[in-house]
Amino acid sequence: MPGGGVLTIGEWRDRQLGGRPMDGIESPAVAARLRGHAETALRVVAELRPRQGSNKELRLTLGDLEAMARLGATRPRSTGRAS
């Protein structure tokens, strides 16, 4: 995101391979944060599932949250290293 202080994957890779200093938030740190948030979301969804009962809206919302958390838990692995 422009202006956010986060290095793009390309910037991070170029600096890593070139031995240049990192002057922003590095891709592996972003990936680790995403994984941490995803793990928390999955844990909370699992805690709430037994309470959903017959509430269709809550069931669907929890399903949406779980799907997004699973994306966050897997996607960062592919961006956590230089290619």
SETOR-843472 format. One record per atom (N, C-alpha, C): residue number from 0; x, y, z; chain; atom name; residue in three letters. Coordinates in pm, 1 decimal, m for minus. Layout:
N
+-----+----------+----------+----------+--------+-------+---------+
! num !       px !       py !       pz ! cadena ! atomo ! residuo !
+-----+----------+----------+----------+--------+-------+---------+
! NUM !        X !        Y !        Z !      A !    CA !     ALA !
...
+-----+----------+----------+----------+--------+-------+---------+
//
This chain:
83
+-----+----------+----------+----------+--------+-------+---------+
! num !       px !       py !       pz ! cadena ! atomo ! residuo !
+-----+----------+----------+----------+--------+-------+---------+
!   0 !     85.2 !   m116.8 !      0.0 !      A !     N !     MET !
!   0 !      0.0 !      0.0 !      0.0 !      A !    CA !     MET !
!   0 !     90.0 !    123.3 !      0.0 !      A !     C !     MET !
!   1 !     73.5 !    208.4 !    m96.7 !      A !     N !     PRO !
!   1 !    157.9 !    327.5 !   m103.6 !      A !    CA !     PRO !
!   1 !    147.6 !    411.7 !     23.5 !      A !     C !     PRO !
!   2 !    262.1 !    456.1 !     71.4 !      A !     N !     GLY !
!   2 !    266.3 !    540.6 !    189.6 !      A !    CA !     GLY !
!   2 !    252.8 !    467.2 !    321.1 !      A !     C !     GLY !
!   3 !    238.9 !    335.7 !    316.9 !      A !     N !     GLY !
!   3 !    219.9 !    257.4 !    438.2 !      A !    CA !     GLY !
!   3 !    349.6 !    211.4 !    502.1 !      A !     C !     GLY !
!   4 !    461.8 !    234.4 !    434.9 !      A !     N !     GLY !
!   4 !    589.6 !    193.8 !    490.2 !      A !    CA !     GLY !
!   4 !    621.0 !     46.4 !    472.9 !      A !     C !     GLY !
!   5 !    538.4 !    m23.1 !    394.4 !      A !     N !     VAL !
!   5 !    559.6 !   m165.7 !    371.0 !      A !    CA !     VAL !
!   5 !    633.1 !   m182.9 !    239.3 !      A !     C !     VAL !
!   6 !    741.7 !   m257.2 !    244.0 !      A !     N !     LEU !
!   6 !    815.7 !   m287.0 !    120.8 !      A !    CA !     LEU !
!   6 !    736.1 !   m386.6 !     37.8 !      A !     C !     LEU !
!   7 !    730.3 !   m363.0 !    m92.1 !      A !     N !     THR !
!   7 !    668.0 !   m462.8 !   m178.6 !      A !    CA !     THR !
!   7 !    756.8 !   m586.5 !   m179.7 !      A !     C !     THR !
!   8 !    702.6 !   m696.2 !   m225.5 !      A !     N !     ILE !
!   8 !    781.0 !   m819.7 !   m231.8 !      A !    CA !     ILE !
!   8 !    902.4 !   m799.0 !   m321.8 !      A !     C !     ILE !
!   9 !    882.6 !   m730.2 !   m433.2 !      A !     N !     GLY !
!   9 !    993.4 !   m703.0 !   m524.9 !      A !    CA !     GLY !
!   9 !   1101.1 !   m616.5 !   m460.8 !      A !     C !     GLY !
!  10 !   1059.1 !   m512.3 !   m388.8 !      A !     N !     GLU !
!  10 !   1156.6 !   m426.2 !   m320.5 !      A !    CA !     GLU !
!  10 !   1233.7 !   m505.1 !   m214.8 !      A !     C !     GLU !
!  11 !   1161.5 !   m584.7 !   m139.0 !      A !     N !     TRP !
!  11 !   1225.2 !   m664.8 !    m35.0 !      A !    CA !     TRP !
!  11 !   1326.3 !   m761.6 !    m95.4 !      A !     C !     TRP !
!  12 !   1284.4 !   m831.4 !   m201.2 !      A !     N !     ARG !
!  12 !   1372.2 !   m928.1 !   m267.1 !      A !    CA !     ARG !
!  12 !   1497.6 !   m860.5 !   m320.8 !      A !     C !     ARG !
!  13 !   1480.9 !   m748.0 !   m391.1 !      A !     N !     ASP !
!  13 !   1595.2 !   m677.8 !   m448.0 !      A !    CA !     ASP !
!  13 !   1693.2 !   m633.1 !   m339.9 !      A !     C !     ASP !
!  14 !   1640.4 !   m582.7 !   m229.2 !      A !     N !     ARG !
!  14 !   1728.0 !   m538.7 !   m119.8 !      A !    CA !     ARG !
!  14 !   1794.0 !   m657.0 !    m51.6 !      A !     C !     ARG !
!  15 !   1718.5 !   m764.9 !    m34.3 !      A !     N !     GLN !
!  15 !   1773.3 !   m886.0 !     28.1 !      A !    CA !     GLN !
!  15 !   1887.3 !   m941.3 !    m56.6 !      A !     C !     GLN !
!  16 !   1863.7 !   m955.2 !   m185.1 !      A !     N !     LEU !
!  16 !   1965.3 !  m1011.4 !   m274.3 !      A !    CA !     LEU !
!  16 !   2083.0 !   m916.2 !   m293.5 !      A !     C !     LEU !
!  17 !   2056.5 !   m786.2 !   m287.3 !      A !     N !     GLY !
!  17 !   2162.4 !   m687.5 !   m305.9 !      A !    CA !     GLY !
!  17 !   2234.7 !   m649.6 !   m178.0 !      A !     C !     GLY !
!  18 !   2192.8 !   m705.3 !    m66.1 !      A !     N !     GLY !
!  18 !   2256.7 !   m673.9 !     61.3 !      A !    CA !     GLY !
!  18 !   2232.5 !   m531.5 !    107.7 !      A !     C !     GLY !
!  19 !   2127.0 !   m469.7 !     56.5 !      A !     N !     ARG !
!  19 !   2095.7 !   m331.7 !     94.7 !      A !    CA !     ARG !
!  19 !   2007.3 !   m329.9 !    218.7 !      A !     C !     ARG !
!  20 !   2011.7 !   m220.5 !    294.2 !      A !     N !     PRO !
!  20 !   1931.1 !   m213.1 !    416.5 !      A !    CA !     PRO !
!  20 !   1781.0 !   m205.8 !    385.3 !      A !     C !     PRO !
!  21 !   1704.2 !   m260.2 !    476.3 !      A !     N !     MET !
!  21 !   1558.6 !   m253.9 !    466.7 !      A !    CA !     MET !
!  21 !   1512.9 !   m128.1 !    538.7 !      A !     C !     MET !
!  22 !   1441.3 !    m41.6 !    470.1 !      A !     N !     ASP !
!  22 !   1395.5 !     82.1 !    532.6 !      A !    CA !     ASP !
!  22 !   1243.0 !     87.1 !    539.4 !      A !     C !     ASP !
!  23 !   1184.4 !    m25.1 !    565.6 !      A !     N !     GLY !
!  23 !   1039.6 !    m34.2 !    576.9 !      A !    CA !     GLY !
!  23 !   1002.4 !   m165.2 !    642.5 !      A !     C !     GLY !
!  24 !    873.2 !   m190.3 !    648.7 !      A !     N !     ILE !
!  24 !    826.0 !   m316.5 !    704.4 !      A !    CA !     ILE !
!  24 !    848.7 !   m423.7 !    599.2 !      A !     C !     ILE !
!  25 !    917.8 !   m528.7 !    638.1 !      A !     N !     GLU !
!  25 !    957.3 !   m632.3 !    543.6 !      A !    CA !     GLU !
!  25 !    844.6 !   m732.6 !    518.8 !      A !     C !     GLU !
!  26 !    842.9 !   m790.0 !    399.5 !      A !     N !     SER !
!  26 !    740.5 !   m887.3 !    360.8 !      A !    CA !     SER !
!  26 !    726.7 !  m1002.7 !    459.6 !      A !     C !     SER !
!  27 !    835.5 !  m1062.0 !    508.2 !      A !     N !     PRO !
!  27 !    818.7 !  m1171.6 !    604.3 !      A !    CA !     PRO !
!  27 !    748.1 !  m1126.9 !    733.3 !      A !     C !     PRO !
!  28 !    768.9 !  m1002.9 !    775.2 !      A !     N !     ALA !
!  28 !    701.4 !   m952.9 !    895.5 !      A !    CA !     ALA !
!  28 !    551.6 !   m937.2 !    870.1 !      A !     C !     ALA !
!  29 !    515.6 !   m889.4 !    752.1 !      A !     N !     VAL !
!  29 !    374.3 !   m876.8 !    716.3 !      A !    CA !     VAL !
!  29 !    310.5 !  m1015.2 !    711.9 !      A !     C !     VAL !
!  30 !    380.1 !  m1110.9 !    650.3 !      A !     N !     ALA !
!  30 !    328.5 !  m1247.5 !    640.9 !      A !    CA !     ALA !
!  30 !    308.0 !  m1307.6 !    780.0 !      A !     C !     ALA !
!  31 !    401.0 !  m1284.8 !    869.7 !      A !     N !     ALA !
!  31 !    388.7 !  m1338.0 !   1005.8 !      A !    CA !     ALA !
!  31 !    269.4 !  m1276.2 !   1077.8 !      A !     C !     ALA !
!  32 !    247.8 !  m1148.2 !   1058.6 !      A !     N !     ARG !
!  32 !    131.7 !  m1082.2 !   1120.9 !      A !    CA !     ARG !
!  32 !      1.8 !  m1139.1 !   1066.5 !      A !     C !     ARG !
!  33 !     m4.1 !  m1157.7 !    935.4 !      A !     N !     LEU !
!  33 !   m125.2 !  m1214.0 !    875.1 !      A !    CA !     LEU !
!  33 !   m153.2 !  m1353.8 !    928.5 !      A !     C !     LEU !
!  34 !    m48.9 !  m1435.6 !    938.3 !      A !     N !     ARG !
!  34 !    m67.0 !  m1570.9 !    993.0 !      A !    CA !     ARG !
!  34 !   m117.6 !  m1565.0 !   1136.0 !      A !     C !     ARG !
!  35 !    m61.9 !  m1475.1 !   1215.6 !      A !     N !     GLY !
!  35 !   m104.7 !  m1462.1 !   1354.9 !      A !    CA !     GLY !
!  35 !   m250.1 !  m1420.5 !   1366.1 !      A !     C !     GLY !
!  36 !   m291.2 !  m1322.7 !   1286.0 !      A !     N !     HIS !
!  36 !   m431.2 !  m1279.1 !   1287.7 !      A !    CA !     HIS !
!  36 !   m523.5 !  m1390.4 !   1238.7 !      A !     C !     HIS !
!  37 !   m479.3 !  m1464.0 !   1137.4 !      A !     N !     ALA !
!  37 !   m560.3 !  m1574.2 !   1084.3 !      A !    CA !     ALA !
!  37 !   m578.2 !  m1683.7 !   1189.1 !      A !     C !     ALA !
!  38 !   m471.2 !  m1717.8 !   1259.3 !      A !     N !     GLU !
!  38 !   m480.7 !  m1820.3 !   1363.6 !      A !    CA !     GLU !
!  38 !   m575.7 !  m1777.1 !   1474.6 !      A !     C !     GLU !
!  39 !   m570.4 !  m1649.8 !   1511.2 !      A !     N !     THR !
!  39 !   m661.8 !  m1597.8 !   1613.2 !      A !    CA !     THR !
!  39 !   m806.2 !  m1606.7 !   1564.6 !      A !     C !     THR !
!  40 !   m830.3 !  m1566.4 !   1441.1 !      A !     N !     ALA !
!  40 !   m965.8 !  m1570.4 !   1386.6 !      A !    CA !     ALA !
!  40 !  m1018.9 !  m1713.3 !   1382.1 !      A !     C !     ALA !
!  41 !   m934.9 !  m1807.7 !   1340.8 !      A !     N !     LEU !
!  41 !   m979.0 !  m1947.8 !   1335.9 !      A !    CA !     LEU !
!  41 !  m1012.8 !  m1999.1 !   1475.8 !      A !     C !     LEU !
!  42 !   m935.4 !  m1959.8 !   1573.8 !      A !     N !     ARG !
!  42 !   m962.3 !  m2002.1 !   1711.7 !      A !    CA !     ARG !
!  42 !  m1095.1 !  m1944.6 !   1761.1 !      A !     C !     ARG !
!  43 !  m1119.3 !  m1817.8 !   1733.5 !      A !     N !     VAL !
!  43 !  m1243.0 !  m1753.7 !   1777.4 !      A !    CA !     VAL !
!  43 !  m1363.7 !  m1814.6 !   1705.9 !      A !     C !     VAL !
!  44 !  m1351.6 !  m1840.7 !   1576.8 !      A !     N !     VAL !
!  44 !  m1461.1 !  m1904.2 !   1502.7 !      A !    CA !     VAL !
!  44 !  m1493.0 !  m2040.5 !   1565.0 !      A !     C !     VAL !
!  45 !  m1389.9 !  m2116.6 !   1595.8 !      A !     N !     ALA !
!  45 !  m1411.6 !  m2248.5 !   1657.1 !      A !    CA !     ALA !
!  45 !  m1481.9 !  m2235.6 !   1792.3 !      A !     C !     ALA !
!  46 !  m1450.2 !  m2131.8 !   1867.4 !      A !     N !     GLU !
!  46 !  m1515.1 !  m2109.5 !   1997.2 !      A !    CA !     GLU !
!  46 !  m1661.4 !  m2069.0 !   1981.1 !      A !     C !     GLU !
!  47 !  m1692.2 !  m1996.8 !   1873.6 !      A !     N !     LEU !
!  47 !  m1828.5 !  m1947.9 !   1853.8 !      A !    CA !     LEU !
!  47 !  m1920.6 !  m2048.6 !   1785.2 !      A !     C !     LEU !
!  48 !  m1865.6 !  m2140.3 !   1710.3 !      A !     N !     ARG !
!  48 !  m1948.1 !  m2237.8 !   1635.8 !      A !    CA !     ARG !
!  48 !  m2052.0 !  m2307.3 !   1724.3 !      A !     C !     ARG !
!  49 !  m2015.9 !  m2358.2 !   1842.4 !      A !     N !     PRO !
!  49 !  m2115.9 !  m2426.8 !   1924.2 !      A !    CA !     PRO !
!  49 !  m2231.5 !  m2335.5 !   1967.8 !      A !     C !     PRO !
!  50 !  m2211.0 !  m2205.5 !   1966.0 !      A !     N !     ARG !
!  50 !  m2313.9 !  m2110.9 !   2010.3 !      A !    CA !     ARG !
!  50 !  m2405.7 !  m2063.7 !   1898.6 !      A !     C !     ARG !
!  51 !  m2376.8 !  m2103.2 !   1774.0 !      A !     N !     GLN !
!  51 !  m2455.4 !  m2050.7 !   1662.7 !      A !    CA !     GLN !
!  51 !  m2597.3 !  m2106.0 !   1660.6 !      A !     C !     GLN !
!  52 !  m2615.3 !  m2226.5 !   1713.7 !      A !     N !     GLY !
!  52 !  m2749.3 !  m2285.6 !   1715.7 !      A !    CA !     GLY !
!  52 !  m2809.7 !  m2285.5 !   1576.7 !      A !     C !     GLY !
!  53 !  m2933.8 !  m2241.2 !   1566.5 !      A !     N !     SER !
!  53 !  m3003.1 !  m2239.2 !   1437.3 !      A !    CA !     SER !
!  53 !  m2995.8 !  m2100.5 !   1371.6 !      A !     C !     SER !
!  54 !  m2907.9 !  m2015.2 !   1421.8 !      A !     N !     ASN !
!  54 !  m2894.5 !  m1879.6 !   1369.4 !      A !    CA !     ASN !
!  54 !  m2820.7 !  m1884.0 !   1235.5 !      A !     C !     ASN !
!  55 !  m2898.8 !  m1875.9 !   1128.3 !      A !     N !     LYS !
!  55 !  m2841.4 !  m1887.1 !    993.8 !      A !    CA !     LYS !
!  55 !  m2742.5 !  m1774.0 !    964.5 !      A !     C !     LYS !
!  56 !  m2777.3 !  m1651.9 !   1003.7 !      A !     N !     GLU !
!  56 !  m2689.2 !  m1538.5 !    975.6 !      A !    CA !     GLU !
!  56 !  m2553.8 !  m1556.1 !   1044.7 !      A !     C !     GLU !
!  57 !  m2555.9 !  m1601.0 !   1170.0 !      A !     N !     LEU !
!  57 !  m2429.9 !  m1622.9 !   1241.7 !      A !    CA !     LEU !
!  57 !  m2351.2 !  m1736.4 !   1176.8 !      A !     C !     LEU !
!  58 !  m2420.2 !  m1843.0 !   1137.0 !      A !     N !     ARG !
!  58 !  m2351.9 !  m1955.8 !   1070.8 !      A !    CA !     ARG !
!  58 !  m2282.4 !  m1908.4 !    943.8 !      A !     C !     ARG !
!  59 !  m2351.6 !  m1828.7 !    863.2 !      A !     N !     LEU !
!  59 !  m2292.5 !  m1779.5 !    738.6 !      A !    CA !     LEU !
!  59 !  m2177.4 !  m1682.4 !    765.0 !      A !     C !     LEU !
!  60 !  m2194.2 !  m1596.9 !    864.2 !      A !     N !     THR !
!  60 !  m2087.9 !  m1501.4 !    898.9 !      A !    CA !     THR !
!  60 !  m1964.0 !  m1574.8 !    947.4 !      A !     C !     THR !
!  61 !  m1983.5 !  m1674.9 !   1033.0 !      A !     N !     LEU !
!  61 !  m1869.2 !  m1752.9 !   1080.9 !      A !    CA !     LEU !
!  61 !  m1801.5 !  m1825.5 !    964.9 !      A !     C !     LEU !
!  62 !  m1880.7 !  m1872.9 !    869.4 !      A !     N !     GLY !
!  62 !  m1823.7 !  m1936.9 !    750.8 !      A !    CA !     GLY !
!  62 !  m1739.3 !  m1839.7 !    669.7 !      A !     C !     GLY !
!  63 !  m1788.7 !  m1717.2 !    654.9 !      A !     N !     ASP !
!  63 !  m1711.6 !  m1614.3 !    584.3 !      A !    CA !     ASP !
!  63 !  m1581.0 !  m1583.6 !    657.2 !      A !     C !     ASP !
!  64 !  m1590.8 !  m1567.7 !    788.5 !      A !     N !     LEU !
!  64 !  m1470.3 !  m1539.0 !    867.9 !      A !    CA !     LEU !
!  64 !  m1368.9 !  m1652.6 !    857.8 !      A !     C !     LEU !
!  65 !  m1418.9 !  m1774.3 !    863.8 !      A !     N !     GLU !
!  65 !  m1328.1 !  m1889.7 !    854.1 !      A !    CA !     GLU !
!  65 !  m1259.5 !  m1894.3 !    717.6 !      A !     C !     GLU !
!  66 !  m1335.6 !  m1868.4 !    612.0 !      A !     N !     ALA !
!  66 !  m1278.0 !  m1871.0 !    477.0 !      A !    CA !     ALA !
!  66 !  m1167.8 !  m1765.7 !    462.7 !      A !     C !     ALA !
!  67 !  m1194.6 !  m1644.7 !    509.1 !      A !     N !     MET !
!  67 !  m1094.6 !  m1538.5 !    499.4 !      A !    CA !     MET !
!  67 !   m972.6 !  m1569.7 !    585.9 !      A !     C !     MET !
!  68 !   m995.8 !  m1626.4 !    703.8 !      A !     N !     ALA !
!  68 !   m883.7 !  m1661.9 !    791.5 !      A !    CA !     ALA !
!  68 !   m798.1 !  m1770.7 !    727.6 !      A !     C !     ALA !
!  69 !   m861.7 !  m1866.1 !    662.7 !      A !     N !     ARG !
!  69 !   m783.3 !  m1972.3 !    596.5 !      A !    CA !     ARG !
!  69 !   m699.9 !  m1915.2 !    482.5 !      A !     C !     ARG !
!  70 !   m752.7 !  m1817.1 !    412.3 !      A !     N !     LEU !
!  70 !   m672.9 !  m1749.7 !    309.1 !      A !    CA !     LEU !
!  70 !   m553.2 !  m1679.2 !    371.9 !      A !     C !     LEU !
!  71 !   m576.9 !  m1610.7 !    482.5 !      A !     N !     GLY !
!  71 !   m468.8 !  m1540.9 !    551.0 !      A !    CA !     GLY !
!  71 !   m366.0 !  m1634.4 !    610.2 !      A !     C !     GLY !
!  72 !   m410.0 !  m1754.1 !    646.6 !      A !     N !     ALA !
!  72 !   m318.1 !  m1851.3 !    706.2 !      A !    CA !     ALA !
!  72 !   m230.6 !  m1918.1 !    601.0 !      A !     C !     ALA !
!  73 !   m277.5 !  m1925.4 !    477.8 !      A !     N !     THR !
!  73 !   m199.6 !  m1994.6 !    374.9 !      A !    CA !     THR !
!  73 !   m127.5 !  m1901.5 !    280.1 !      A !     C !     THR !
!  74 !   m186.5 !  m1791.1 !    242.8 !      A !     N !     ARG !
!  74 !   m126.3 !  m1700.3 !    145.8 !      A !    CA !     ARG !
!  74 !     11.3 !  m1649.8 !    185.1 !      A !     C !     ARG !
!  75 !     31.1 !  m1608.4 !    309.5 !      A !     N !     PRO !
!  75 !    162.1 !  m1551.6 !    345.7 !      A !    CA !     PRO !
!  75 !    279.8 !  m1647.7 !    328.9 !      A !     C !     PRO !
!  76 !    255.7 !  m1776.0 !    330.9 !      A !     N !     ARG !
!  76 !    366.8 !  m1869.6 !    313.7 !      A !    CA !     ARG !
!  76 !    434.1 !  m1849.5 !    177.6 !      A !     C !     ARG !
!  77 !    355.9 !  m1815.1 !     76.8 !      A !     N !     SER !
!  77 !    413.7 !  m1797.6 !    m55.9 !      A !    CA !     SER !
!  77 !    486.8 !  m1663.7 !    m69.0 !      A !     C !     SER !
!  78 !    460.2 !  m1568.4 !     20.3 !      A !     N !     THR !
!  78 !    525.8 !  m1439.3 !     11.2 !      A !    CA !     THR !
!  78 !    632.7 !  m1421.4 !    119.1 !      A !     C !     THR !
!  79 !    654.8 !  m1523.9 !    197.1 !      A !     N !     GLY !
!  79 !    748.8 !  m1512.1 !    306.8 !      A !    CA !     GLY !
!  79 !    893.9 !  m1530.5 !    268.3 !      A !     C !     GLY !
!  80 !    921.6 !  m1557.9 !    141.7 !      A !     N !     ARG !
!  80 !   1060.1 !  m1577.5 !     97.7 !      A !    CA !     ARG !
!  80 !   1083.8 !  m1508.0 !    m35.5 !      A !     C !     ARG !
!  81 !   1206.9 !  m1477.7 !    m59.9 !      A !     N !     ALA !
!  81 !   1244.1 !  m1422.0 !   m190.6 !      A !    CA !     ALA !
!  81 !   1234.5 !  m1532.3 !   m294.2 !      A !     C !     ALA !
!  82 !   1193.6 !  m1497.6 !   m413.7 !      A !     N !     SER !
!  82 !   1186.0 !  m1598.3 !   m519.1 !      A !    CA !     SER !
!  82 !   1298.7 !  m1581.6 !   m617.6 !      A !     C !     SER !
+-----+----------+----------+----------+--------+-------+---------+
//
